Amino acid sequence: MYPRTDDATFDMDYYCSKHMPMLADALGDACLGWGASSVAAGSWQAIGWCNVESQAAFDAAMSEHGAAIMGDVPNYTNVAPELVIGTIAHPS
């Protein structure tokens, strides 16, 4: 989740075409899908999500590729993302 601030910038095209595919590639087969949304109003300007088969798979991918993934953030925004981890209560 990317907070909305007075000077925040966010390049959704880059995020969807480069950053999120990089994350999905790092997760490999453990990535069950991902998406992104611009937020029209409120505290957040954008939200990205990735469904991962397990916390262990996410942790392993971030351990190996986390520096590159987080290092890419300045390529599409000038704000720090807030990572939220949870369990899907009702999958569709």
A tleap script that builds the chain and sets N, CA, C and O, in Angstrom:
source leaprc.protein.ff14SB
mol = sequence {
  NMET TYR PRO ARG THR ASP ASP ALA THR PHE
  ASP MET ASP TYR TYR CYS SER LYS HIE MET
  PRO MET LEU ALA ASP ALA LEU GLY ASP ALA
  CYS LEU GLY TRP GLY ALA SER SER VAL ALA
  ALA GLY SER TRP GLN ALA ILE GLY TRP CYS
  ASN VAL GLU SER GLN ALA ALA PHE ASP ALA
  ALA MET SER GLU HIE GLY ALA ALA ILE MET
  GLY ASP VAL PRO ASN TYR THR ASN VAL ALA
  PRO GLU LEU VAL ILE GLY THR ILE ALA HIE
  PRO CSER
}
set mol.1.N position { 0.854 -1.156 0.000 }
set mol.1.CA position { 0.000 0.000 0.000 }
set mol.1.C position { 0.907 1.227 0.000 }
set mol.1.O position { 1.907 1.280 0.716 }
set mol.2.N position { 0.537 2.210 -0.816 }
set mol.2.CA position { 1.359 3.400 -1.003 }
set mol.2.C position { 0.591 4.620 -0.508 }
set mol.2.O position { -0.459 4.962 -1.051 }
set mol.3.N position { 1.122 5.278 0.534 }
set mol.3.CA position { 0.392 6.399 1.122 }
set mol.3.C position { 0.282 7.593 0.186 }
set mol.3.O position { 1.151 7.848 -0.647 }
set mol.4.N position { -0.813 8.308 0.356 }
set mol.4.CA position { -1.036 9.548 -0.384 }
set mol.4.C position { -0.437 10.687 0.450 }
set mol.4.O position { -0.761 10.836 1.628 }
set mol.5.N position { 0.424 11.475 -0.158 }
set mol.5.CA position { 0.966 12.674 0.470 }
set mol.5.C position { 0.856 13.815 -0.537 }
set mol.5.O position { 0.569 13.596 -1.714 }
set mol.6.N position { 1.086 15.025 -0.061 }
set mol.6.CA position { 0.975 16.191 -0.955 }
set mol.6.C position { 1.945 16.122 -2.127 }
set mol.6.O position { 1.637 16.613 -3.213 }
set mol.7.N position { 3.115 15.518 -1.922 }
set mol.7.CA position { 4.119 15.484 -2.989 }
set mol.7.C position { 4.350 14.075 -3.557 }
set mol.7.O position { 5.335 13.843 -4.257 }
set mol.8.N position { 3.457 13.153 -3.261 }
set mol.8.CA position { 3.632 11.770 -3.720 }
set mol.8.C position { 3.507 11.657 -5.235 }
set mol.8.O position { 2.674 12.308 -5.864 }
set mol.9.N position { 4.354 10.817 -5.790 }
set mol.9.CA position { 4.257 10.464 -7.209 }
set mol.9.C position { 4.152 8.947 -7.301 }
set mol.9.O position { 4.647 8.225 -6.435 }
set mol.10.N position { 3.499 8.469 -8.366 }
set mol.10.CA position { 3.360 7.030 -8.566 }
set mol.10.C position { 3.162 6.762 -10.047 }
set mol.10.O position { 2.249 7.309 -10.665 }
set mol.11.N position { 4.013 5.922 -10.616 }
set mol.11.CA position { 3.950 5.559 -12.032 }
set mol.11.C position { 3.319 4.163 -12.146 }
set mol.11.O position { 4.014 3.149 -12.085 }
set mol.12.N position { 2.003 4.132 -12.311 }
set mol.12.CA position { 1.277 2.862 -12.364 }
set mol.12.C position { 1.697 2.016 -13.556 }
set mol.12.O position { 1.728 0.790 -13.455 }
set mol.13.N position { 2.021 2.644 -14.685 }
set mol.13.CA position { 2.458 1.869 -15.848 }
set mol.13.C position { 3.732 1.086 -15.533 }
set mol.13.O position { 3.821 -0.102 -15.841 }
set mol.14.N position { 4.715 1.747 -14.921 }
set mol.14.CA position { 5.954 1.070 -14.548 }
set mol.14.C position { 5.669 -0.025 -13.521 }
set mol.14.O position { 6.171 -1.144 -13.633 }
set mol.15.N position { 4.862 0.310 -12.527 }
set mol.15.CA position { 4.538 -0.630 -11.460 }
set mol.15.C position { 3.954 -1.925 -12.023 }
set mol.15.O position { 4.347 -3.018 -11.617 }
set mol.16.N position { 3.013 -1.793 -12.962 }
set mol.16.CA position { 2.345 -2.968 -13.529 }
set mol.16.C position { 3.174 -3.692 -14.587 }
set mol.16.O position { 3.040 -4.904 -14.750 }
set mol.17.N position { 4.019 -2.971 -15.300 }
set mol.17.CA position { 4.770 -3.612 -16.383 }
set mol.17.C position { 6.161 -4.091 -15.965 }
set mol.17.O position { 6.731 -4.966 -16.617 }
set mol.18.N position { 6.713 -3.532 -14.890 }
set mol.18.CA position { 8.073 -3.899 -14.475 }
set mol.18.C position { 8.135 -4.432 -13.042 }
set mol.18.O position { 8.619 -5.539 -12.803 }
set mol.19.N position { 7.637 -3.626 -12.085 }
set mol.19.CA position { 7.846 -3.981 -10.682 }
set mol.19.C position { 7.078 -5.236 -10.261 }
set mol.19.O position { 7.670 -6.173 -9.727 }
set mol.20.N position { 5.791 -5.258 -10.493 }
set mol.20.CA position { 5.004 -6.417 -10.061 }
set mol.20.C position { 5.407 -7.697 -10.792 }
set mol.20.O position { 5.443 -8.755 -10.165 }
set mol.21.N position { 5.711 -7.647 -12.092 }
set mol.21.CA position { 6.236 -8.862 -12.728 }
set mol.21.C position { 7.566 -9.316 -12.108 }
set mol.21.O position { 7.829 -10.516 -12.030 }
set mol.22.N position { 8.406 -8.368 -11.666 }
set mol.22.CA position { 9.655 -8.728 -10.997 }
set mol.22.C position { 9.357 -9.495 -9.697 }
set mol.22.O position { 9.999 -10.503 -9.399 }
set mol.23.N position { 8.383 -9.006 -8.939 }
set mol.23.CA position { 7.984 -9.691 -7.713 }
set mol.23.C position { 7.422 -11.076 -8.026 }
set mol.23.O position { 7.783 -12.056 -7.374 }
set mol.24.N position { 6.547 -11.157 -9.013 }
set mol.24.CA position { 5.964 -12.442 -9.388 }
set mol.24.C position { 7.042 -13.424 -9.838 }
set mol.24.O position { 6.989 -14.601 -9.482 }
set mol.25.N position { 8.010 -12.960 -10.607 }
set mol.25.CA position { 9.109 -13.830 -11.045 }
set mol.25.C position { 9.916 -14.329 -9.849 }
set mol.25.O position { 10.310 -15.495 -9.802 }
set mol.26.N position { 10.159 -13.444 -8.885 }
set mol.26.CA position { 10.915 -13.835 -7.694 }
set mol.26.C position { 10.164 -14.903 -6.896 }
set mol.26.O position { 10.780 -15.795 -6.313 }
set mol.27.N position { 8.848 -14.810 -6.874 }
set mol.27.CA position { 8.036 -15.788 -6.148 }
set mol.27.C position { 7.894 -17.104 -6.902 }
set mol.27.O position { 7.618 -18.142 -6.300 }
set mol.28.N position { 8.081 -17.062 -8.214 }
set mol.28.CA position { 7.994 -18.278 -9.019 }
set mol.28.C position { 6.619 -18.918 -8.934 }
set mol.28.O position { 5.602 -18.225 -8.955 }
set mol.29.N position { 6.589 -20.237 -8.837 }
set mol.29.CA position { 5.330 -20.974 -8.801 }
set mol.29.C position { 4.506 -20.679 -7.552 }
set mol.29.O position { 3.314 -20.984 -7.518 }
set mol.30.N position { 5.117 -20.093 -6.530 }
set mol.30.CA position { 4.386 -19.747 -5.299 }
set mol.30.C position { 3.464 -18.554 -5.506 }
set mol.30.O position { 2.579 -18.313 -4.685 }
set mol.31.N position { 3.656 -17.792 -6.605 }
set mol.31.CA position { 2.786 -16.656 -6.913 }
set mol.31.C position { 1.505 -17.180 -7.547 }
set mol.31.O position { 1.522 -17.751 -8.638 }
set mol.32.N position { 0.405 -16.976 -6.849 }
set mol.32.CA position { -0.894 -17.451 -7.334 }
set mol.32.C position { -1.659 -16.372 -8.085 }
set mol.32.O position { -2.749 -16.629 -8.595 }
set mol.33.N position { -1.100 -15.163 -8.160 }
set mol.33.CA position { -1.721 -14.057 -8.871 }
set mol.33.C position { -1.374 -12.738 -8.210 }
set mol.33.O position { -1.006 -12.687 -7.036 }
set mol.34.N position { -1.499 -11.665 -8.990 }
set mol.34.CA position { -1.216 -10.346 -8.448 }
set mol.34.C position { -2.085 -9.316 -9.143 }
set mol.34.O position { -2.688 -9.599 -10.178 }
set mol.35.N position { -2.148 -8.124 -8.575 }
set mol.35.CA position { -2.915 -7.038 -9.167 }
set mol.35.C position { -2.512 -5.712 -8.566 }
set mol.35.O position { -1.732 -5.657 -7.615 }
set mol.36.N position { -3.046 -4.652 -9.123 }
set mol.36.CA position { -2.758 -3.304 -8.644 }
set mol.36.C position { -3.969 -2.425 -8.885 }
set mol.36.O position { -4.752 -2.655 -9.807 }
set mol.37.N position { -4.110 -1.420 -8.047 }
set mol.37.CA position { -5.247 -0.514 -8.163 }
set mol.37.C position { -4.833 0.897 -7.785 }
set mol.37.O position { -4.144 1.099 -6.785 }
set mol.38.N position { -5.246 1.865 -8.576 }
set mol.38.CA position { -5.131 3.267 -8.180 }
set mol.38.C position { -6.297 3.550 -7.245 }
set mol.38.O position { -7.393 3.025 -7.437 }
set mol.39.N position { -6.063 4.374 -6.241 }
set mol.39.CA position { -7.100 4.700 -5.267 }
set mol.39.C position { -7.513 6.152 -5.488 }
set mol.39.O position { -6.669 7.048 -5.501 }
set mol.40.N position { -8.802 6.377 -5.661 }
set mol.40.CA position { -9.306 7.710 -6.026 }
set mol.40.C position { -9.210 8.718 -4.893 }
set mol.40.O position { -8.954 9.895 -5.150 }
set mol.41.N position { -9.406 8.301 -3.660 }
set mol.41.CA position { -9.401 9.232 -2.533 }
set mol.41.C position { -9.020 8.477 -1.266 }
set mol.41.O position { -9.048 7.247 -1.233 }
set mol.42.N position { -8.670 9.211 -0.244 }
set mol.42.CA position { -8.349 8.596 1.029 }
set mol.42.C position { -6.861 8.599 1.319 }
set mol.42.O position { -6.106 9.375 0.734 }
set mol.43.N position { -6.452 7.742 2.211 }
set mol.43.CA position { -5.080 7.719 2.720 }
set mol.43.C position { -4.070 7.092 1.778 }
set mol.43.O position { -2.866 7.293 1.942 }
set mol.44.N position { -4.537 6.340 0.800 }
set mol.44.CA position { -3.639 5.593 -0.093 }
set mol.44.C position { -3.804 6.068 -1.521 }
set mol.44.O position { -4.910 6.387 -1.956 }
set mol.45.N position { -2.681 6.114 -2.258 }
set mol.45.CA position { -2.757 6.484 -3.674 }
set mol.45.C position { -2.764 5.267 -4.577 }
set mol.45.O position { -3.266 5.321 -5.699 }
set mol.46.N position { -2.205 4.169 -4.089 }
set mol.46.CA position { -2.165 2.936 -4.876 }
set mol.46.C position { -2.028 1.745 -3.939 }
set mol.46.O position { -1.478 1.847 -2.843 }
set mol.47.N position { -2.546 0.612 -4.405 }
set mol.47.CA position { -2.444 -0.633 -3.653 }
set mol.47.C position { -2.068 -1.735 -4.634 }
set mol.47.O position { -2.664 -1.867 -5.703 }
set mol.48.N position { -1.092 -2.506 -4.259 }
set mol.48.CA position { -0.725 -3.684 -5.031 }
set mol.48.C position { -0.862 -4.905 -4.153 }
set mol.48.O position { -0.664 -4.826 -2.940 }
set mol.49.N position { -1.199 -6.034 -4.750 }
set mol.49.CA position { -1.317 -7.253 -3.957 }
set mol.49.C position { -0.775 -8.433 -4.738 }
set mol.49.O position { -0.719 -8.437 -5.968 }
set mol.50.N position { -0.384 -9.422 -3.975 }
set mol.50.CA position { 0.132 -10.651 -4.558 }
set mol.50.C position { -0.336 -11.802 -3.684 }
set mol.50.O position { -0.087 -11.810 -2.478 }
set mol.51.N position { -1.002 -12.755 -4.273 }
set mol.51.CA position { -1.419 -13.956 -3.544 }
set mol.51.C position { -0.292 -14.974 -3.644 }
set mol.51.O position { 0.149 -15.330 -4.737 }
set mol.52.N position { 0.157 -15.428 -2.501 }
set mol.52.CA position { 1.305 -16.331 -2.423 }
set mol.52.C position { 0.872 -17.604 -1.695 }
set mol.52.O position { 0.083 -17.543 -0.753 }
set mol.53.N position { 1.378 -18.737 -2.124 }
set mol.53.CA position { 0.920 -20.003 -1.563 }
set mol.53.C position { 1.234 -20.176 -0.083 }
set mol.53.O position { 0.538 -20.918 0.609 }
set mol.54.N position { 2.274 -19.502 0.417 }
set mol.54.CA position { 2.589 -19.631 1.845 }
set mol.54.C position { 3.481 -18.481 2.301 }
set mol.54.O position { 4.176 -17.851 1.505 }
set mol.55.N position { 3.438 -18.233 3.590 }
set mol.55.CA position { 4.332 -17.236 4.186 }
set mol.55.C position { 5.788 -17.654 3.987 }
set mol.55.O position { 6.652 -16.815 3.729 }
set mol.56.N position { 6.052 -18.950 4.110 }
set mol.56.CA position { 7.417 -19.449 3.933 }
set mol.56.C position { 7.935 -19.162 2.526 }
set mol.56.O position { 9.097 -18.789 2.364 }
set mol.57.N position { 7.102 -19.327 1.522 }
set mol.57.CA position { 7.510 -19.052 0.141 }
set mol.57.C position { 7.791 -17.563 -0.041 }
set mol.57.O position { 8.765 -17.185 -0.692 }
set mol.58.N position { 6.933 -16.716 0.536 }
set mol.58.CA position { 7.155 -15.269 0.458 }
set mol.58.C position { 8.463 -14.903 1.144 }
set mol.58.O position { 9.270 -14.158 0.589 }
set mol.59.N position { 8.678 -15.424 2.349 }
set mol.59.CA position { 9.897 -15.116 3.101 }
set mol.59.C position { 11.147 -15.569 2.342 }
set mol.59.O position { 12.153 -14.860 2.325 }
set mol.60.N position { 11.086 -16.734 1.722 }
set mol.60.CA position { 12.240 -17.241 0.972 }
set mol.60.C position { 12.547 -16.349 -0.220 }
set mol.60.O position { 13.708 -16.033 -0.482 }
set mol.61.N position { 11.502 -15.940 -0.949 }
set mol.61.CA position { 11.705 -15.071 -2.112 }
set mol.61.C position { 12.257 -13.716 -1.690 }
set mol.61.O position { 13.144 -13.172 -2.347 }
set mol.62.N position { 11.736 -13.172 -0.601 }
set mol.62.CA position { 12.220 -11.865 -0.147 }
set mol.62.C position { 13.636 -11.963 0.403 }
set mol.62.O position { 14.419 -11.023 0.268 }
set mol.63.N position { 13.966 -13.077 1.015 }
set mol.63.CA position { 15.326 -13.272 1.506 }
set mol.63.C position { 16.324 -13.241 0.351 }
set mol.63.O position { 17.404 -12.658 0.456 }
set mol.64.N position { 15.940 -13.879 -0.749 }
set mol.64.CA position { 16.839 -13.954 -1.906 }
set mol.64.C position { 16.769 -12.714 -2.794 }
set mol.64.O position { 17.800 -12.252 -3.283 }
set mol.65.N position { 15.574 -12.168 -3.011 }
set mol.65.CA position { 15.386 -11.100 -3.995 }
set mol.65.C position { 14.897 -9.781 -3.403 }
set mol.65.O position { 14.692 -8.814 -4.136 }
set mol.66.N position { 14.708 -9.735 -2.095 }
set mol.66.CA position { 14.120 -8.550 -1.462 }
set mol.66.C position { 14.880 -7.262 -1.709 }
set mol.66.O position { 14.264 -6.215 -1.911 }
set mol.67.N position { 16.208 -7.314 -1.699 }
set mol.67.CA position { 16.994 -6.094 -1.919 }
set mol.67.C position { 16.727 -5.516 -3.307 }
set mol.67.O position { 16.588 -4.301 -3.452 }
set mol.68.N position { 16.654 -6.361 -4.317 }
set mol.68.CA position { 16.380 -5.884 -5.675 }
set mol.68.C position { 14.949 -5.374 -5.799 }
set mol.68.O position { 14.704 -4.357 -6.449 }
set mol.69.N position { 14.008 -6.075 -5.180 }
set mol.69.CA position { 12.606 -5.655 -5.257 }
set mol.69.C position { 12.420 -4.300 -4.575 }
set mol.69.O position { 11.802 -3.399 -5.142 }
set mol.70.N position { 12.947 -4.158 -3.372 }
set mol.70.CA position { 12.813 -2.887 -2.657 }
set mol.70.C position { 13.666 -1.800 -3.314 }
set mol.70.O position { 13.303 -0.624 -3.276 }
set mol.71.N position { 14.771 -2.172 -3.903 }
set mol.71.CA position { 15.618 -1.206 -4.603 }
set mol.71.C position { 14.958 -0.631 -5.840 }
set mol.71.O position { 15.367 0.422 -6.329 }
set mol.72.N position { 13.942 -1.307 -6.350 }
set mol.72.CA position { 13.220 -0.840 -7.535 }
set mol.72.C position { 12.160 0.210 -7.202 }
set mol.72.O position { 11.696 0.920 -8.094 }
set mol.73.N position { 11.774 0.314 -5.942 }
set mol.73.CA position { 10.692 1.228 -5.539 }
set mol.73.C position { 10.902 2.652 -6.043 }
set mol.73.O position { 9.948 3.238 -6.556 }
set mol.74.N position { 12.102 3.251 -5.930 }
set mol.74.CA position { 12.275 4.624 -6.413 }
set mol.74.C position { 12.057 4.806 -7.918 }
set mol.74.O position { 11.952 5.937 -8.392 }
set mol.75.N position { 11.989 3.714 -8.665 }
set mol.75.CA position { 11.729 3.808 -10.097 }
set mol.75.C position { 10.269 4.131 -10.412 }
set mol.75.O position { 9.960 4.515 -11.540 }
set mol.76.N position { 9.366 3.986 -9.440 }
set mol.76.CA position { 7.965 4.276 -9.720 }
set mol.76.C position { 7.270 5.159 -8.677 }
set mol.76.O position { 6.160 5.633 -8.918 }
set mol.77.N position { 7.908 5.387 -7.525 }
set mol.77.CA position { 7.282 6.260 -6.525 }
set mol.77.C position { 8.336 6.912 -5.640 }
set mol.77.O position { 9.472 6.447 -5.543 }
set mol.78.N position { 7.927 7.994 -5.003 }
set mol.78.CA position { 8.819 8.673 -4.071 }
set mol.78.C position { 8.361 8.484 -2.625 }
set mol.78.O position { 8.841 9.186 -1.735 }
set mol.79.N position { 7.446 7.553 -2.378 }
set mol.79.CA position { 6.994 7.252 -1.020 }
set mol.79.C position { 7.337 5.807 -0.667 }
set mol.79.O position { 7.457 4.954 -1.546 }
set mol.80.N position { 7.492 5.549 0.617 }
set mol.80.CA position { 7.791 4.195 1.077 }
set mol.80.C position { 6.501 3.387 1.170 }
set mol.80.O position { 5.519 3.856 1.745 }
set mol.81.N position { 6.495 2.178 0.611 }
set mol.81.CA position { 5.301 1.344 0.704 }
set mol.81.C position { 5.122 0.802 2.118 }
set mol.81.O position { 6.084 0.659 2.873 }
set mol.82.N position { 3.885 0.508 2.454 }
set mol.82.CA position { 3.579 -0.172 3.705 }
set mol.82.C position { 3.160 -1.589 3.351 }
set mol.82.O position { 2.174 -1.793 2.642 }
set mol.83.N position { 3.906 -2.562 3.841 }
set mol.83.CA position { 3.634 -3.963 3.555 }
set mol.83.C position { 2.626 -4.502 4.567 }
set mol.83.O position { 2.820 -4.377 5.776 }
set mol.84.N position { 1.570 -5.089 4.072 }
set mol.84.CA position { 0.546 -5.702 4.907 }
set mol.84.C position { 0.452 -7.169 4.515 }
set mol.84.O position { 0.259 -7.493 3.344 }
set mol.85.N position { 0.587 -8.049 5.488 }
set mol.85.CA position { 0.538 -9.480 5.234 }
set mol.85.C position { -0.659 -10.061 5.984 }
set mol.85.O position { -0.870 -9.762 7.159 }
set mol.86.N position { -1.423 -10.876 5.308 }
set mol.86.CA position { -2.584 -11.486 5.946 }
set mol.86.C position { -2.972 -12.768 5.250 }
set mol.86.O position { -2.296 -13.232 4.332 }
set mol.87.N position { -4.061 -13.323 5.700 }
set mol.87.CA position { -4.594 -14.558 5.151 }
set mol.87.C position { -5.928 -14.257 4.481 }
set mol.87.O position { -6.756 -13.535 5.036 }
set mol.88.N position { -6.135 -14.802 3.304 }
set mol.88.CA position { -7.407 -14.613 2.599 }
set mol.88.C position { -8.470 -15.414 3.340 }
set mol.88.O position { -8.365 -16.632 3.484 }
set mol.89.N position { -9.488 -14.709 3.804 }
set mol.89.CA position { -10.540 -15.340 4.594 }
set mol.89.C position { -11.574 -16.034 3.723 }
set mol.89.O position { -12.158 -17.042 4.119 }
set mol.90.N position { -11.796 -15.488 2.534 }
set mol.90.CA position { -12.822 -16.061 1.661 }
set mol.90.C position { -12.373 -15.924 0.209 }
set mol.90.O position { -12.691 -14.927 -0.439 }
set mol.91.N position { -11.643 -16.905 -0.311 }
set mol.91.CA position { -11.191 -16.808 -1.706 }
set mol.91.C position { -12.362 -16.928 -2.670 }
set mol.91.O position { -13.342 -17.622 -2.400 }
set mol.92.N position { -12.238 -16.238 -3.799 }
set mol.92.CA position { -13.287 -16.319 -4.821 }
set mol.92.C position { -12.967 -17.401 -5.818 }
set mol.92.O position { -13.733 -17.623 -6.757 }
savepdb mol mol.pdb
quit
